[in-house]
């Protein structure tokens, strides 16, 4: 550690933005491609709630163009639209990774199971959303780097979204 670096310089600070409960529709299984096992999962709707913004996930405004890679991990490519409670549309696009052992795969991919926050420790599920918004009231989202701590269940996925500070 350099003389100018303090122990806290090695830590990343975060700010909780919201929790999104994304409901999923039936997956379209494209199948095994050169890039992995590809499936497209439409976003059926849902809600997001947080201290600075809340609203609905616009039904069928996007999907997860996901794939299971040759190493068994899942790669996410999600795009969808959020609508705040005061009517502002926010485009969100994120990439992520889901990693699980072969024994935990069925549990990790069981979107219909009851929400089980403690069970999420059985697999790794993280993403990095980026936001685009035109309305000045939410323009602060345009310049954030964010991460999620995510889990499956309750008919879809639950993403806890944090801004890096």
N, C-alpha and C positions, 0 to 999 in steps of 0.2 A: 504494500500500500504506500502510495506517495505521501509525503508530508502534508500536502494540501488536501488529501482525501480523508474524509471522515468515514466511520463505519456505515453511516446512513447513506452515503453516496453510492453504496453498492446495492441498495434496495430500490425497488420500483414502487412508487406510490400510486394508488388508484383511487378513483371516485366512483361509487356505485351510481349508475345512470338509471337502469330499469331492469325489470324482469319481464321477458317476453314468453308467453305461453302460445306456441305456434301449433295450430291444429293442421294435420296433414291429411291429404286425400290418398286414394289408392295409388301405389307406385306403378309407373310404366317401366317394365323391365326390358331394356334394350338387349341385354345379354353380354356375353364375353366379347370385348373388343380388344384391339391392340393396347389400349390404355388401361384396361382392367374391366371388371364387371360393372357395366353402366346401368344406372336407373335414374329416372326423372320422377321426383316426388312433388306434386303440386301442393302449394300452400293453400289450405282451405279457409284459413282465417285465424282468429285468436285475438288476444289482448296483450298490451304491454303497460306496465305500471311502474312509475318511479317518482322520485322527489321533484324533478324538474320537467318531466314530460310523461304523459300517459295517453292512451288511446287504443285504437283497434288496428289489427293487421288486416289490411284490405283483402277480402276474400278473393282468391284465385288471381292475385296480382303478381304472382311469381311462383318459383319452384326451387327445389334443390336438385341440381344436376350432379348427383353424387356418383361415386364409383368405389368399388372395393378393389384396392390395388393388389398387385401380385404378392406383397408382403403381408396381406390380410388386413391392413388398416383401411379405414374409410376416409375418403377425401371429399369434402363438401365444397360446393360452389352455389351459394344461395343468393337469390335476388328476389326482392319483394318490396311492397310499398306499405308504409305505416301512415295512418291518419290520426293526428293528435285530437284530443277531445275538443280543441278549439278549431278544428277543421283544416289544419295544415298537412299537406302531403310531404312525406319524407321517403326518398329512395334509399334503400339499404342494400349493400352487396357485401357478402363476406365469404371468406375461405376458412376452412377448418380441417381438423383431423380428429378422427375417432379411432382409438386403438383399444383392442381387447384380446384376451387369450381365446383360443378356439373353444374352450369350455365356457367362456362368458359371452360368446357372440350372440347366442339366442336371447339372453337376458338384455344385453346392451341394445339390440335391435328390436326389442319388444316395445313398440310405441304405445300399445294398448294397455300395458300393465298400469296399475295405480302409481301415482307419483311417489317416488321413494328416494328422497334426497340422500339418505345414508347409503343406499344401494349404488349410488353413482360412483362411489369409491372403487367399485369393482371394474371400472373401465375408465379410460381417459377420453375426454370429449371437450375440445377447446376450439375457439374460432376467433377471427379478427374482423369485426364489421367496420365498414366505412359508410359514411352518410353523405347524401347530397340533398340540400334543401334550398329553396329560393327565398322563402319568407325570412325576413330579417330577425324576427323573434327567435328563430332557431338556427340562425347562421353559425352560431358557435359550434354546432355539430360538424360543420364542413371541414374543420381543421383538426379534429380529434383522431388519435390512434386509440383503438379500443380492443379489448379482449373479452372473451366470455368464459364462464365456467358453466358447462352445459350438462344436461342429462336428458334421458328419454323417459316417456311415460305420460299418462293422462291424455292419450290420444294424439301424441305428437312429441315435441321437444320443448324443453324449458331452458331458456338461455338467461343467465344472469350477466348483464353487460356492464363492464367497468371501463372508464376512461383512464388511460395512463396519464399521470401528471408529471 
